[in-house]
Amino acid sequence: MGVIVGFLFIVLTACLGLGWVLSQVPALMRVLQWGGVLVIGYLAIQFWNLSPGEQEGRGRPMRFIEALMFQWINPKGVVVIISAISAYAGESAQEREVVAIILGVFFVVTTGSATLWAYAGSWISRYLKTGARQRWFNRIAAGALIATTLPALTRL
């Protein structure tokens, strides 16, 4: 639930002017991009180096506030939000009806995405019972994380 609320909060702040601020202060967007790349790189290293035995009993689900705050370091999410608002709302992004429609659309999409991720995580965990499978999965996940930064790195 924190993922959904956090993402929608970013949508709301973007509608209320975050997108404009980022367009007027390009250095702030660069800080956001570099911060996102560094965080994703750090997470990728953690995944790569994670030993299968370390995963047992280690994880608890993120708390609501942790999941909410985690959205703010999601550079892909912020870029998607700002791009969507710029493309589909433009100058009318601050109008109450437009904000409500944008929030509604993002609520449906974010809820569906978070639900799909939760089910996929539950399903795939059944197949990761052996150390070798966990290790391969962690390494593939680390590579996929790094791959998500490549578009941002080509623009930095």
C-alpha positions in Angstrom: 0.0 0.0 0.0 2.9 2.3 0.7 4.1 1.9 -2.9 0.8 3.0 -4.2 0.3 6.0 -1.9 4.0 7.1 -2.4 3.7 6.9 -6.2 0.4 8.8 -6.1 1.9 11.5 -3.8 4.6 12.0 -6.4 1.9 12.3 -9.1 0.1 14.9 -7.0 3.3 16.9 -6.4 4.2 16.8 -10.1 0.7 18.1 -10.9 1.1 20.9 -8.4 4.4 22.0 -9.8 7.3 19.6 -9.3 7.5 19.0 -13.1 7.7 22.8 -13.7 10.5 23.1 -11.0 12.5 20.3 -12.6 12.1 21.8 -16.0 13.3 25.2 -14.7 16.2 23.8 -12.7 17.8 21.1 -14.9 20.5 20.5 -12.3 17.9 19.2 -9.9 16.8 16.6 -12.4 20.4 15.6 -12.9 20.8 15.2 -9.2 17.7 13.0 -9.2 19.0 11.0 -12.1 22.5 10.5 -10.6 21.0 9.7 -7.2 18.7 7.1 -8.8 21.6 5.5 -10.8 23.7 5.3 -7.6 21.0 3.8 -5.6 20.2 1.3 -8.3 23.9 0.5 -8.7 24.2 -0.1 -4.9 21.2 -2.4 -4.9 22.6 -4.3 -7.9 25.9 -4.9 -6.0 23.9 -6.0 -3.0 22.0 -8.5 -5.1 25.1 -9.8 -6.9 27.0 -10.4 -3.6 24.0 -11.9 -1.7 24.7 -15.5 -0.6 21.8 -17.8 -0.8 22.0 -18.6 3.0 21.9 -14.8 3.8 18.3 -14.6 2.4 16.8 -17.0 4.9 14.8 -15.3 7.6 16.4 -12.0 6.7 13.7 -10.1 5.0 10.6 -8.6 6.3 8.2 -6.7 4.0 8.8 -3.0 3.8 6.8 -1.0 6.3 4.2 1.4 4.9 6.4 4.5 5.4 9.5 2.8 4.0 7.6 1.8 0.8 6.2 5.3 0.5 9.6 6.9 0.8 11.2 4.4 -1.5 9.2 5.8 -4.4 11.1 9.1 -4.1 14.3 7.4 -5.2 12.6 5.7 -8.2 14.0 7.8 -11.1 12.1 5.8 -13.7 8.8 6.5 -11.9 9.5 10.2 -11.5 10.4 10.5 -15.2 7.2 8.5 -16.2 5.1 10.7 -14.1 6.5 14.0 -15.4 6.5 12.8 -19.0 2.8 11.7 -18.7 1.7 14.9 -17.1 3.6 17.0 -19.7 2.3 14.9 -22.6 -1.4 14.5 -21.6 -2.1 17.5 -19.3 0.3 20.2 -20.3 -0.8 23.6 -19.0 -4.0 22.2 -17.5 -2.1 19.9 -15.1 -3.1 22.0 -12.1 -6.8 22.0 -12.8 -8.7 20.0 -10.3 -10.5 17.7 -12.8 -7.3 17.0 -14.7 -5.5 16.2 -11.5 -8.3 13.8 -10.4 -8.2 12.0 -13.8 -4.4 11.7 -13.7 -4.5 10.4 -10.1 -7.2 7.9 -11.0 -5.3 6.5 -14.0 -2.1 6.2 -12.0 -4.0 4.6 -9.1 -5.3 1.9 -11.4 -2.0 1.3 -13.1 0.1 1.4 -9.9 -2.3 -0.9 -8.0 -2.2 -3.4 -10.9 1.5 -3.2 -11.1 2.1 -3.6 -7.4 -0.3 -6.5 -7.2 1.3 -8.3 -10.2 4.8 -7.8 -8.6 3.5 -9.2 -5.3 2.0 -12.3 -6.9 5.1 -12.8 -9.2 7.4 -12.6 -6.2 5.3 -15.1 -4.3 5.2 -17.5 -7.3 8.9 -17.3 -8.1 10.0 -17.8 -4.5 8.7 -21.4 -4.8 11.3 -22.1 -7.5 14.2 -20.5 -5.6 14.6 -23.1 -2.9 18.1 -24.2 -3.9 21.3 -22.1 -3.4 22.2 -22.3 -7.1 18.8 -21.1 -8.3 18.9 -18.2 -5.8 22.4 -17.3 -6.8 21.4 -17.2 -10.5 18.3 -15.3 -9.8 20.2 -12.7 -7.8 22.8 -12.3 -10.5 20.2 -11.9 -13.2 18.3 -9.4 -11.0 21.5 -7.4 -10.5 22.2 -7.3 -14.3 18.6 -6.3 -14.9 18.9 -3.4 -12.4 22.1 -2.2 -14.1 20.4 -2.4 -17.5 17.6 -0.1 -16.3 20.2 2.6 -15.6 21.6 2.5 -19.2 19.1 4.9 -20.7 19.7 7.4 -17.9 23.5 7.0 -18.2 23.4 7.8 -21.9 21.7 11.2 -21.1 23.9 12.1 -18.1 
